[in-house]
């Protein structure tokens, strides 16, 4: 599966030379967005240098779009690269997940919790 069959032009909140931004279809918090490559590329490491360089500006653009409607207290920015890392859609995408004070009991460790039992040290 890739995103070219899922998201239509009208779903795109923003489009650049190499990427577009859409609302996540299964948001984990209000404002959750995806940055997706225009061309099907397996993951971040399959992007060329020009794409990787442009990607950073898209993270900032996604934050700007979120903050037009929401007032998050923080962000998780993440991508899964490879099946062992949890990747299920092999078309590059990055999650921009707004976080809000009190949305979970103990947020310390953040993305370190992707490996069970390793988040707290």
N, C-alpha and C positions, 0 to 999 in steps of 0.2 A: 504494500500500500504506500502511496505517496500523497502529498497534500494537493497536487494539481487536480485531483478528482473530487476533493472535498470542499475546498474553498473557491468561491466564485469571485469575479472582479468586484462585485458590490460588497463582499465581505471585507475587503481590504481597507483598513483604516489609513494606511500610508504605504507608499511604494517607492523604492529607490532603484538604482541601477541593478543591484544584485539581490535584494530582499524585499519582503513585504511584511506588514504587521497586521495581525488579526486578533480578535477575541478568542481565547481558548474555549473550545466547545464543552469542556468539562472543568470549569474553573475551580481551583482550590481556595480562592479568596476573591472578594470583589475587585475587579479590575485586572485580573490575570490575563496577560497577553502572550502571544507567540510571535517570534521573529522567524520567518521561514525563507529559505533560499528560493529565488525565482527558478533556478535550474535545480533538478534533482541531484543532490550531492549527499553521499552517505551520512557524513557527520562533519563536525568542525574541522577535523584534520584533513578532510577531502577538499576543503575550500582553498582556493589559491591565495596568494599574499594580498592581492588587490581586494578580494572579497573579505578576507580576514580584517584588513584595515578598515573597510567601510563598515563592517559589523559593529565596531565600537560606537560609531555615531548612531546606529540604529538602537542600541541599548538606551542611549540618552533620549532619543526620540520617543521610545516606548514609555519611558518614565514621564516625559512631558505629556503624552497622551493620557496616561493614567491619572496624572495630577490635575487634569482639567475637570475630572468628575469626582475623584476620590482623594482622600488625605491620608495615605499610609504613613506608618511610623518607621518603616524599613522595607527592605526588599530581599528576596532570594532570587538570584539569577542562575539558571542552571540548564545544562544540556546533558543528555545521556549519549555516550559515544561507545557503541558496541553492545551486543546482546548481554554480556555479563554485567554491564553497567545499567541494564534496564531498558535499553533502547528497543522499542517495538515498531516504530515507524522509521524506516531507513531513508529519510528525506530530511536534510538538516533543518533543525528547529531549536530555538532557545526559549525557555520559559522565563518570563518576567513576572514574578509573583509578588504582589504587594503584601506586606505584613502589617499587622495591626496589634498594638499593645493588648495583651490578654487573649489573642486568638488561639494560643496554646498555653498550657500551664508552665512549661519550662522550655523556652526557646533556645537556651544556651547550647552551643554546639552546632546549631543550624544544619548545614548540609552534611556534617560529620555523621549524622544519624542515618545516612544512606546505607551504612554497613551496620547491621544489628549489633547492639551492645558496645559500639565503639564511640558513640557520640559524647559520652561523659568521661572525663579522665581526671 
